[in-house]
Amino acid sequence: MVKGVAAFLSRTFLLIAEPRVIRIIMFFIYGIFAVAGYFVIVKPSASIINVLGEDLPVIFGAFLTFGGVVGLLAVLPGIWWLERTGLISSAVGLLMYLTVVLSTSASSLGFPFAMLILLFLLIRWMEIRRYQLAPRG
């Protein structure tokens, strides 16, 4: 039983396009975007409502959720044209978050943390910007 599970996990891991570890990390990042966006839509915080009003939090959450879901679907198989869509949507959501952070001055770490994530998305964009699909070996 253990050998069967190990063999399944090994085969599944090999289905992920190279570089596998980076893609798995990106998969979790996109998952966090999707979950965060969902919670912004369902139950936005008072500070987000104070800055963006009643309607814009739904748009903010939609950008994060859409970017996260599209990124989740695209990153592991290496569908870079689709992942770029997720990157753009996630970046727009992060820019909206930066507006909230700058307007509320709620946290001294909120702005630098969001900027780091935004720069990380920019690095990912630079890695995949010229290609449609990950090369298969």
C-alpha positions in Angstrom: 0.0 0.0 0.0 2.7 2.5 0.9 4.7 1.6 -2.2 1.6 2.2 -4.3 1.0 5.6 -2.8 4.7 6.5 -3.2 4.6 5.4 -6.9 1.4 7.4 -7.5 3.0 10.5 -5.9 6.1 10.1 -7.9 4.2 9.8 -11.2 2.1 12.8 -10.3 5.2 14.8 -9.4 6.7 14.0 -12.8 3.6 15.3 -14.6 4.4 18.8 -13.3 6.3 20.9 -15.8 9.9 21.9 -14.9 11.0 23.6 -12.6 8.7 21.6 -10.5 9.4 23.0 -7.0 8.9 26.6 -8.2 5.6 25.6 -9.8 4.4 23.9 -6.6 5.3 27.0 -4.6 3.4 29.2 -7.2 0.5 26.8 -7.0 0.2 27.5 -3.2 0.6 31.2 -3.8 -2.3 31.2 -6.3 -4.3 29.1 -3.9 -3.8 31.8 -1.2 -4.9 34.5 -3.7 -8.1 32.5 -4.5 -9.0 32.0 -0.9 -8.2 35.6 0.1 -10.3 36.9 -2.8 -13.2 34.7 -1.8 -13.1 36.0 1.8 -12.9 39.6 0.5 -16.1 39.0 -1.5 -17.9 37.1 1.3 -16.9 39.2 4.3 -14.7 42.2 3.5 -13.1 43.9 6.5 -14.3 47.3 7.7 -11.1 49.0 6.6 -11.6 47.7 3.0 -15.2 48.9 3.0 -14.1 52.3 4.4 -11.6 52.8 1.6 -13.3 51.1 -1.4 -16.9 51.6 -0.5 -19.6 48.9 -0.6 -19.2 47.7 -4.2 -15.5 47.8 -5.0 -14.6 45.1 -2.5 -16.5 42.6 -4.7 -14.4 43.7 -7.7 -11.2 43.5 -5.6 -12.0 40.0 -4.4 -13.0 39.0 -7.9 -9.6 40.0 -9.3 -7.8 38.0 -6.6 -10.1 35.0 -6.9 -10.0 34.9 -10.7 -6.2 35.4 -10.7 -5.8 32.6 -8.1 -8.1 30.1 -9.8 -6.6 30.7 -13.3 -3.1 30.5 -11.9 -4.0 27.3 -10.1 -5.2 25.7 -13.3 -2.3 26.9 -15.4 0.9 26.7 -13.3 1.4 23.0 -12.8 0.9 21.9 -16.5 2.9 25.0 -17.7 0.2 26.8 -19.7 2.0 30.1 -19.6 -0.4 32.1 -21.7 -3.1 31.3 -19.2 -0.9 31.8 -16.2 -0.1 35.4 -17.5 -3.8 36.1 -17.2 -3.8 34.9 -13.6 -0.7 37.1 -12.9 -2.3 40.2 -14.3 -5.5 39.6 -12.4 -3.6 38.9 -9.2 -1.5 42.0 -9.6 -4.5 44.2 -10.1 -6.0 42.8 -6.9 -2.7 43.5 -5.1 -2.7 47.1 -6.4 -6.2 47.5 -5.0 -4.9 46.1 -1.7 -2.0 48.6 -1.7 -4.6 51.4 -2.1 -6.3 50.2 1.0 -3.1 49.8 3.0 -1.9 53.3 2.0 -5.3 54.9 2.8 -5.6 53.3 6.2 -2.0 53.1 7.4 -3.2 50.0 9.2 0.0 48.1 9.3 3.6 49.0 8.9 4.2 45.6 7.3 1.2 45.6 4.9 2.7 47.8 2.3 6.2 46.2 2.1 4.7 42.8 2.2 2.3 43.6 -0.7 5.1 45.2 -2.7 7.3 42.0 -2.2 4.5 39.8 -3.5 3.9 42.2 -6.4 7.6 42.1 -7.3 7.6 38.3 -7.1 4.7 38.3 -9.6 6.7 40.6 -11.8 9.7 38.1 -11.6 7.3 35.3 -12.6 6.0 37.4 -15.5 9.5 38.0 -16.7 10.2 34.3 -16.6 7.3 33.3 -18.8 6.5 36.4 -20.9 7.8 35.2 -24.2 6.4 31.7 -24.3 3.0 30.1 -24.7 3.6 26.7 -23.1 6.3 25.1 -20.9 8.7 22.9 -23.0 8.2 19.2 -22.6 11.2 17.0 -22.2 
